[in-house]
């Protein structure tokens, strides 16, 4: 299909969305499918569910957000299940304004933008279809036409709940144009759109001296006063405020807490009663989610002001902290760089990960738990195994640090520094050291960082450098092991045979001579010592391995090299320890002989072909690791 055919197909799909009929015909549609008369909160919740939910125990990942937001699964689950889900079934929480509170560049605006874009797309599906009174400036629900005395009977017949009343203009049209014949009122299908100002609005405060409340509630059209004779005639009023046009969908209230107080007063009745005051009319019904976002400092100032007490109880505050997982932070940076025009620049493996380690460390709180430091905490949060700690410890750590993630370096600063490193001297490849250097240089240019804070951040850069050094050494040493996976498997099998014999009080059969020999204690200890397993703890460690093997066997799975993180680390370190001297000699020779050159070329080839390096960063990595090993 060529481009013109695609445009034609798109136009045809859009035409299918156009439906027009009478109120009588709309009633038939509702009777067939009552969900088309759902209120805004239910529509948003169903939209989120429609995108898919992945369940793992008590945790749920909502795919609607997961494709754009990384590391916030717990926060999103709380947002959906403590706000949108109860609001969808008309519990009192839907009468609250949703306020997203968190540090800058933490994902608040992204959440709102996803909801807005999602509503636009969802309203074009059969599940999310929205119908409105044709010609209504607020695109209101056609069921508002049903008189109050008849509503209980209609609700029972249709299986819906009818809330709200006609806007002033529709009430006037019903009497003046249709002589009260409700069944003849025209209804059409609408598609929510922020650009077309249908069902999605955005209010941003400006200068309090120049901004008018009409931006929220609409205004009188003075040019028509002479024609209609009165300011209270709805035909002389422009229902074009953000609260008007956001009806049936969502209104984003940007920087809400910076607004003049008169703008917030309109939210009191809107949140609690579902209506607001405009012009010389009775209260106007509005069915919309109002979502605002702010930072913690502004929120604290807001709640300390006694004048705002009436609004306090009408707000649901959801904390949106920074991501605290290294692997997810790395994905954030990769996504942002992928959206730029410099994605042709090669970024060495572990470069973004090192930047992510620095970012996460700045966001963590020190723990009082014995034996716990920030590095261990960081790895636990990232789902890694840490000796001496279990999965339940992660939940305890999170409960201990309630404000964790509400401070620290924001992704915007890091991506700015990565951009600086990418553009510096028009390099075609950057590595972790380039990024750490850029992060360090940027601290001097950051006006809000104090001297003490700078020292703290420099310490985190040093810690990130130390973690990168370990990753770099492991990367090069792995490349030196020619049949690494095979060597690791053989060593693992040998270790497991000896562990099984040791735990069961048996002997090991020599594969060459067939002789029955005692378990090789020297071999087992040479591996276990790599990860600090003491003499006293060796039996419990070995028994734990056997338990893991039997658990895998019961599930029909094979225990292999990747089945036990700590044992894998021990096997790697054992292999690397045996090769360390070879690595040092080969990488540090100023004038390597032919044999050394062959090994270096083999290592760089493996780094390029199998581990994602380019020729530039592969050579830089080999030289850097050589210098580390010779220190």
C-alpha positions in Angstrom: 0.0 0.0 0.0 1.5 3.3 -1.1 1.3 6.6 0.9 -1.8 7.9 -1.0 -3.6 4.6 -0.5 -2.9 4.8 3.2 -4.3 8.4 3.3 -7.4 7.2 1.6 -7.8 4.2 3.9 -7.4 6.5 6.9 -10.1 8.9 5.5 -12.5 6.0 5.1 -11.9 4.8 8.7 -12.6 8.4 9.9 -15.9 8.5 8.0 -17.1 5.3 9.7 -17.0 7.2 13.0 -19.6 9.7 11.9 -23.0 8.7 13.2 -26.1 10.9 13.3 -29.6 10.2 14.5 -32.3 11.3 16.8 -32.6 10.9 20.6 -35.0 8.0 20.0 -32.4 6.2 17.9 -29.8 6.9 20.6 -32.0 5.3 23.2 -32.0 2.1 21.2 -28.2 2.2 21.1 -28.0 2.6 24.9 -30.4 -0.3 25.4 -28.2 -2.5 23.3 -24.9 -1.3 24.9 -25.4 0.7 28.2 -21.6 1.4 28.4 -21.8 4.1 25.8 -23.6 6.2 28.4 -20.7 5.7 31.0 -19.4 8.7 32.8 -15.9 10.2 32.3 -14.1 8.4 35.2 -15.5 5.0 34.1 -14.5 5.7 30.5 -10.9 6.5 31.5 -10.7 3.4 33.8 -12.1 1.1 31.0 -9.6 2.7 28.6 -6.7 1.8 30.9 -8.0 -1.8 31.3 -8.6 -2.1 27.6 -4.8 -1.7 26.9 -4.1 -4.8 29.0 -3.0 -5.8 32.5 -0.2 -8.2 33.4 -0.6 -9.9 36.8 2.1 -11.4 39.0 0.8 -12.2 42.5 -0.6 -9.1 44.0 1.3 -6.8 41.6 -0.3 -5.6 38.4 1.3 -3.9 35.5 -1.0 -1.6 33.5 0.3 -1.7 29.9 -1.5 1.6 29.1 1.3 3.4 31.0 4.1 0.8 30.9 5.0 1.5 27.3 6.0 5.1 28.2 6.7 5.1 31.9 9.5 3.0 33.3 10.0 2.0 36.9 6.7 3.4 38.2 4.6 0.2 38.1 3.8 0.3 41.9 2.9 4.0 41.7 0.7 3.4 38.6 -1.0 0.4 40.3 -1.9 2.6 43.3 -3.1 5.4 41.0 -5.4 3.1 39.0 -6.7 1.0 41.9 -7.1 3.6 44.5 -8.5 6.4 42.3 -9.7 5.4 38.9 -11.2 2.0 39.8 -13.4 3.2 42.7 -14.2 6.4 40.8 -15.4 4.2 37.9 -18.1 2.6 40.0 -19.3 6.0 41.3 -17.8 5.9 44.8 -17.3 9.2 46.4 -13.6 9.4 45.4 -14.8 10.5 41.9 -15.8 13.8 43.5 -12.2 14.6 44.2 -9.7 16.5 42.1 -6.7 14.4 41.2 -3.4 16.1 42.1 -0.2 14.4 41.0 2.6 15.6 43.2 6.3 14.9 42.7 9.7 16.2 41.8 10.5 17.8 38.4 10.8 15.5 35.4 9.4 12.6 37.4 6.6 11.6 35.0 3.6 13.7 36.1 3.1 15.4 32.7 3.7 12.2 30.9 0.9 10.5 32.8 -1.5 13.3 31.9 -0.4 13.3 28.3 -0.9 9.6 28.1 -4.5 10.0 29.5 -5.3 12.7 27.0 -3.8 10.9 23.9 -5.4 7.6 25.2 -8.8 9.2 25.3 -8.5 10.5 21.8 -7.7 7.1 20.5 -10.2 5.2 22.7 -13.1 7.4 21.6 -12.5 6.1 18.1 -13.1 2.5 19.1 -16.4 0.8 19.6 -15.7 0.2 23.3 -15.0 3.9 23.9 -17.6 5.5 21.6 -19.0 8.8 22.9 -22.3 10.3 21.8 -23.5 13.9 22.4 -26.4 16.2 21.7 -25.6 17.7 18.2 -25.0 21.4 18.4 -24.3 21.4 22.2 -21.2 23.5 22.9 -20.4 21.2 25.8 -21.1 17.9 23.9 -23.3 16.7 26.7 -24.8 13.3 27.4 -28.1 13.0 25.5 -29.7 11.3 28.4 -29.8 14.7 30.1 -32.9 15.3 28.0 -34.9 12.9 30.1 -37.0 14.9 32.7 -36.2 14.2 36.3 -39.5 12.5 37.2 -39.0 9.9 34.4 -35.4 9.1 35.1 -35.8 6.3 37.7 -38.0 4.4 35.1 -35.5 5.0 32.3 -32.6 4.0 34.5 -34.2 0.7 35.3 -35.1 0.0 31.7 -31.7 1.0 30.2 -29.5 -0.2 33.0 -27.7 3.1 33.4 -27.4 6.0 35.9 -28.4 9.4 34.7 -26.8 12.4 36.3 -26.6 16.0 35.4 -29.0 18.5 33.6 -29.2 20.2 30.3 -26.9 23.1 29.6 -28.7 26.5 29.2 -28.4 26.4 25.4 -29.8 22.9 24.9 -32.7 23.7 27.2 -33.5 26.7 25.1 -33.2 24.8 21.8 -35.4 22.0 23.1 -38.2 24.5 23.7 -37.6 27.0 20.9 -36.7 24.6 18.0 -38.3 21.3 18.9 -41.3 22.4 21.0 -40.3 20.0 23.8 -40.2 16.9 21.5 -37.2 15.2 23.2 -37.3 12.2 20.8 -36.5 14.5 17.9 -33.4 16.2 19.3 -30.4 15.4 17.1 -27.6 13.2 18.5 -24.2 12.4 16.9 -21.1 10.5 17.7 -18.1 12.6 18.7 -14.3 12.0 18.8 -12.5 13.5 21.7 -9.7 15.8 20.7 -7.5 18.3 22.4 -6.7 20.1 19.2 -10.3 20.4 18.2 -11.2 21.3 21.9 -13.7 18.4 22.2 -13.8 16.7 25.6 -10.2 17.5 26.4 -9.1 20.8 27.9 -5.9 22.3 29.3 -5.8 25.3 31.6 -2.4 27.0 32.2 -2.3 30.0 34.6 -0.8 33.3 33.3 -0.5 36.8 34.7 -3.2 37.0 37.4 -3.8 40.7 36.4 -4.7 39.8 32.8 -6.2 36.3 33.1 -10.0 36.2 33.2 -12.2 33.6 34.9 -13.8 33.3 31.4 -10.9 31.1 30.4 -12.4 28.5 32.6 -16.2 29.1 32.4 -16.8 30.9 29.1 -18.0 34.5 28.6 -20.7 36.7 27.3 -20.7 37.4 23.6 -21.4 41.2 23.7 -21.7 41.3 19.9 -25.0 39.4 20.2 -26.5 41.3 23.1 -28.4 43.6 20.8 -29.7 40.6 18.8 -30.9 38.6 21.8 -31.6 41.4 24.1 -30.3 39.9 27.4 -27.1 38.7 28.9 -29.0 35.8 30.4 -30.0 34.5 27.0 -27.8 31.4 26.4 -27.4 32.3 22.7 -25.5 35.3 23.8 -23.0 33.3 25.8 -19.8 31.6 24.6 -19.6 28.2 26.3 -15.9 27.9 25.3 -14.1 27.9 28.7 -11.8 24.9 29.5 -14.4 23.5 31.9 -17.0 23.7 29.2 -15.0 22.0 26.4 -13.5 19.3 28.7 -17.0 18.0 29.5 -17.2 14.2 28.9 -13.5 13.8 29.2 -10.6 15.4 31.0 -9.2 18.8 31.9 -5.5 19.2 32.8 -5.0 22.0 35.3 -1.3 23.0 34.8 0.5 24.5 37.8 -2.9 24.6 39.6 -1.4 25.8 42.9 0.1 28.9 41.3 -3.3 30.1 40.3 -5.1 33.0 41.7 -7.7 31.9 44.4 -10.7 32.8 42.3 -9.8 30.2 39.8 -9.8 27.5 42.4 -13.2 28.5 43.9 -14.8 27.1 40.7 -13.4 23.7 41.5 -15.3 23.4 44.8 -18.7 22.7 43.4 -17.3 21.0 40.3 -15.5 18.4 42.3 -18.2 17.8 44.9 -21.5 18.4 43.0 -20.4 18.0 39.4 -21.4 21.5 38.3 -20.0 25.1 38.2 -21.3 28.6 38.0 -21.0 30.6 34.8 -22.6 33.9 33.7 -26.2 34.6 34.7 -27.3 31.0 34.5 -28.1 28.3 37.0 -25.3 25.8 37.9 -24.0 24.0 34.8 -23.4 20.3 34.9 -20.0 19.0 33.9 -18.8 15.4 33.8 -15.0 15.4 33.6 -11.9 14.4 35.4 -9.9 17.3 36.6 -6.2 16.4 37.0 -3.5 18.8 38.2 0.2 18.4 38.9 2.6 20.2 41.1 5.9 19.8 43.1 6.1 19.1 46.8 7.2 22.6 47.8 4.2 24.3 46.2 1.9 21.7 47.7 3.3 22.3 51.2 2.7 26.0 50.8 -0.8 25.4 49.5 -1.9 23.2 52.5 -0.4 25.6 55.0 -2.7 28.4 53.8 -5.9 28.3 55.8 -7.8 30.0 53.0 -7.5 26.8 51.0 -9.0 24.4 53.6 -12.2 24.0 51.7 -10.3 22.6 48.7 -8.0 20.4 50.8 -10.7 17.8 51.4 -11.7 17.8 47.7 -8.2 16.8 46.5 -6.7 13.3 46.2 -2.9 13.6 46.2 -0.9 10.9 44.4 2.8 11.0 44.9 4.8 10.4 41.6 8.4 9.9 42.7 11.4 9.3 40.6 12.1 5.8 39.3 14.4 3.8 41.7 15.4 0.9 39.4 18.7 1.1 37.5 17.5 -1.0 34.6 14.4 1.1 34.1 16.3 4.4 34.4 18.6 3.1 31.6 15.5 2.5 29.4 14.4 6.1 30.1 17.7 7.4 28.7 17.7 5.0 25.8 14.1 6.2 24.9 15.0 9.9 25.1 18.1 9.5 23.0 16.2 7.3 20.5 13.8 10.2 20.0 16.6 12.6 19.1 18.4 13.2 15.8 21.8 12.0 17.2 20.8 8.4 17.5 23.5 7.6 14.9 26.2 8.2 17.6 27.2 4.9 19.2 26.8 4.6 22.9 29.1 2.0 24.5 27.6 -0.8 26.5 27.2 0.1 30.2 27.5 3.8 29.5 23.8 4.5 30.1 23.7 2.0 32.9 26.6 3.8 34.7 24.7 7.1 34.4 21.6 5.4 35.8 23.5 4.1 38.8 24.6 7.6 39.6 21.0 8.9 39.2 19.5 6.2 41.4 22.1 6.6 44.2 21.1 10.3 44.5 17.5 9.3 45.1 18.0 6.7 47.8 17.8 7.2 51.5 20.3 5.6 53.9 18.9 2.6 55.7 19.1 1.7 59.4 19.1 -2.0 58.5 22.3 -3.7 59.6 24.7 -4.4 56.8 22.8 -2.4 54.3 24.4 0.4 52.2 23.2 2.4 49.2 24.8 0.1 46.6 23.2 -3.0 48.1 19.9 -1.2 48.3 20.2 -0.1 44.7 20.7 -3.7 43.5 17.9 -5.1 45.6 15.5 -2.5 44.2 16.6 -3.6 40.7 15.7 -7.2 41.4 19.2 -8.5 41.9 20.2 -11.0 44.6 22.3 -9.5 47.4 23.9 -11.8 50.0 22.3 -11.8 53.4 19.0 -10.2 52.2 15.7 -11.6 50.9 12.9 -10.3 48.8 10.9 -9.4 51.9 13.7 -7.0 52.9 12.9 -4.9 49.8 9.4 -4.1 51.1 10.8 -3.3 54.6 13.3 -0.9 53.0 10.5 0.8 51.1 8.4 1.2 54.2 11.4 2.6 56.1 12.0 5.3 53.5 8.6 6.9 52.8 10.0 9.9 50.9 12.4 8.0 48.8 12.4 9.1 45.2 11.0 12.5 46.0 14.5 14.0 45.7 17.7 13.5 43.8 19.0 14.1 40.3 16.2 14.3 37.7 16.4 12.5 34.3 16.3 15.8 32.5 19.7 16.9 34.0 21.3 13.5 33.1 20.0 13.5 29.5 21.2 17.1 29.1 24.7 16.0 30.2 24.6 12.9 28.0 23.6 15.2 25.1 26.6 17.4 25.9 28.9 14.4 25.9 27.4 13.2 22.6 27.9 16.5 20.9 31.4 17.2 22.3 34.0 17.2 19.5 31.5 15.5 17.3 32.4 12.1 18.7 31.0 9.0 16.9 31.1 6.9 20.1 30.9 7.8 23.8 31.6 5.5 26.8 30.7 5.6 30.5 33.8 7.6 31.4 32.7 10.3 28.9 29.3 10.5 30.5 30.6 10.6 34.1 32.9 13.4 33.1 30.0 15.3 31.6 27.9 14.8 34.7 30.8 16.0 36.9 31.4 19.1 34.7 27.7 19.9 34.8 27.6 20.3 38.6 29.6 23.5 38.3 27.0 24.9 35.9 24.0 24.0 38.1 23.0 27.2 40.0 20.9 25.4 42.7 23.5 22.9 43.9 25.2 24.0 47.1 28.8 23.1 48.0 27.7 20.4 50.4 25.3 19.0 47.8 28.1 19.0 45.2 30.4 17.0 47.5 27.6 14.5 48.0 27.0 14.2 44.2 30.7 13.8 43.5 30.8 10.9 45.9 28.0 9.3 44.0 29.9 9.8 40.7 32.8 8.1 42.3 30.6 5.2 43.4 29.2 4.9 39.9 32.7 4.9 38.5 33.6 2.0 40.9 30.7 0.0 39.7 31.6 0.7 36.1 35.2 -0.5 36.8 33.8 -3.9 38.0 31.5 -4.2 34.9 34.3 -3.2 32.6 36.7 -5.8 34.0 34.1 -8.5 33.8 33.3 -7.6 30.2 36.9 -7.8 29.1 37.7 -10.9 31.1 34.6 -12.6 29.7 35.9 -11.9 26.2 39.2 -13.5 27.1 37.5 -16.8 27.9 37.3 -18.3 24.4 34.6 -20.9 25.2 33.1 -19.0 28.1 29.7 -20.6 28.3 31.2 -24.1 27.8 33.9 -23.5 30.3 31.4 -22.2 32.8 29.0 -25.2 32.2 31.8 -27.7 32.8 33.0 -26.0 35.9 29.4 -25.7 37.2 28.6 -29.4 36.5 31.8 -30.4 38.3 31.0 -28.2 41.3 27.4 -29.6 41.5 28.6 -33.2 41.3 30.9 -32.6 44.3 28.3 -30.7 46.2 25.7 -33.5 45.8 28.3 -36.1 47.0 29.3 -33.9 49.9 25.7 -33.3 51.2 24.7 -37.0 50.8 27.9 -38.4 52.2 28.9 -40.1 49.0 31.9 -40.2 46.7 32.5 -38.8 43.3 33.2 -41.0 40.3 36.3 -39.9 38.3 35.1 -39.5 34.7 38.5 -40.7 33.3 39.5 -43.6 35.7 36.1 -44.5 37.1 37.7 -44.4 40.5 35.4 -43.4 43.5 37.0 -40.3 45.1 36.0 -38.1 48.1 34.3 -34.8 47.1 36.9 -32.2 45.9 36.9 -29.8 48.8 39.6 -27.7 47.3 37.6 -27.1 44.1 34.4 -26.3 46.0 36.1 -23.8 48.3 37.9 -22.2 45.4 34.6 -21.3 43.9 32.7 -20.4 47.1 35.4 -18.1 48.4 34.9 -16.0 45.3 31.7 -14.7 46.8 32.7 -14.7 50.4 31.1 -17.9 51.6 32.9 -18.7 54.9 34.1 -22.1 56.1 31.3 -22.1 58.7 28.6 -21.2 56.1 29.7 -23.6 53.3 27.3 -26.5 54.3 24.2 -24.2 54.4 25.2 -22.7 51.0 25.7 -26.1 49.4 22.4 -27.3 50.8 20.7 -24.2 49.5 22.0 -25.1 46.0 20.6 -28.7 46.3 17.2 -27.3 47.4 17.2 -25.0 44.4 18.0 -27.9 42.1 15.1 -30.0 43.4 12.7 -27.1 43.2 13.6 -26.7 39.5 13.2 -30.4 38.9 9.7 -30.4 40.4 8.8 -27.7 38.0 10.2 -29.6 35.1 13.0 -27.0 34.6 16.7 -27.6 34.2 19.1 -26.0 36.7 21.8 -24.3 34.6 24.4 -21.6 34.7 21.9 -18.8 35.0 19.6 -20.4 37.7 21.4 -19.1 40.8 22.7 -15.5 40.7 25.3 -15.9 43.4 26.6 -19.2 42.1 26.9 -17.7 38.6 28.9 -14.9 40.0 31.2 -17.3 41.8 31.8 -19.4 38.7 32.6 -16.2 36.7 35.0 -14.9 39.3 36.7 -18.3 39.5 37.2 -18.3 35.7 38.3 -14.7 35.6 40.8 -15.2 38.5 42.5 -17.9 36.5 42.8 -15.6 33.5 43.7 -12.3 35.3 47.4 -12.5 34.7 46.9 -13.2 31.0 44.6 -10.2 30.8 47.1 -7.9 32.6 50.1 -8.9 30.4 48.2 -8.7 27.1 46.5 -5.4 27.7 49.5 -3.6 29.3 52.2 -4.4 26.8 53.4 -1.2 25.1 54.8 -3.1 22.3 52.9 -6.4 22.3 54.4 -9.4 20.5 52.6 -11.2 17.8 50.9 -13.6 20.2 49.7 -10.7 22.4 48.4 -8.8 19.3 46.5 -11.9 18.3 44.9 -12.1 21.7 44.0 -8.4 21.7 42.5 -8.7 18.3 40.5 -11.7 19.3 39.2 -10.0 22.4 38.1 -6.8 20.5 36.5 -8.9 17.8 34.4 -10.7 20.5 33.5 -7.4 22.1 32.3 -6.1 18.8 30.6 -9.2 17.5 29.0 -10.5 20.7 28.8 -7.8 23.2 27.6 -4.7 21.3 30.8 -2.6 21.1 32.1 -0.7 18.1 35.8 -0.7 17.2 36.4 2.6 19.0 34.9 1.7 22.4 36.1 -1.9 22.2 39.8 -0.7 22.0 39.2 1.9 24.6 37.7 -0.7 27.0 40.6 -3.1 26.6 43.1 -0.4 27.3 41.1 0.9 30.3 40.8 -2.5 31.9 44.5 -3.1 31.3 45.3 0.0 33.3 42.9 -1.0 36.1 44.5 -4.4 36.5 48.0 -2.9 36.6 47.2 -0.4 39.3 
